[in-house]
């Protein structure tokens, strides 16, 4: 190393250390192993629900579905862990049996998991879900589950997240169950009707009862 190189070397080292402080460790990722550019949760009650466009099985056919397709309707979307499991079909069949009650409230029901559209189709065609009348969405890349904050990174599946989105696309309600516990269809309908009153609803309010505003 000549005199000029020896004089330049300390400045080069200092510049490298400064860059390292700003950039963090090479290849750094967050606690879930994702890089800083990964999709982060953005769903927040009272704000526009994150949009999505996903492949889906409707009946026994494939279709691309976006949240914006349902503008003007309320949307109840429930995420479940996996096809061909035990608790999940009980929930799907429960929502299916109550579908007319949701439709009377101007609400569409959507189911979603990280399974492929082909897995959804095979499950439907096997007959486990009966005559399914609402779409099953395929969040294969797991981006939507992450945006809605319900992806279990360790298991690689969606937790049992349930979201109610109003007819203007604003997220009005969210709840998350762990993998082992199914949700209540009756409670989901109660919450939907309560939100649609636009009024103050006291504890244990039920449809037909007075609100605090009336």
Secondary structure as GFF3:
##gff-version 3
##sequence-region A 1 214
A	DSSP	alpha_helix	3	23	.	.	.	ID=ss1
A	DSSP	beta_strand	53	58	.	.	.	ID=ss2
A	DSSP	beta_strand	61	66	.	.	.	ID=ss3
A	DSSP	three_ten_helix	67	70	.	.	.	ID=ss4
A	DSSP	beta_strand	74	79	.	.	.	ID=ss5
A	DSSP	alpha_helix	87	97	.	.	.	ID=ss6
A	DSSP	alpha_helix	99	104	.	.	.	ID=ss7
A	DSSP	beta_strand	107	113	.	.	.	ID=ss8
A	DSSP	alpha_helix	117	126	.	.	.	ID=ss9
A	DSSP	beta_strand	136	138	.	.	.	ID=ss10
A	DSSP	alpha_helix	143	147	.	.	.	ID=ss11
A	DSSP	beta_strand	151	152	.	.	.	ID=ss12
A	DSSP	beta_strand	157	158	.	.	.	ID=ss13
A	DSSP	beta_strand	160	165	.	.	.	ID=ss14
A	DSSP	beta_strand	171	177	.	.	.	ID=ss15
A	DSSP	alpha_helix	185	197	.	.	.	ID=ss16
###
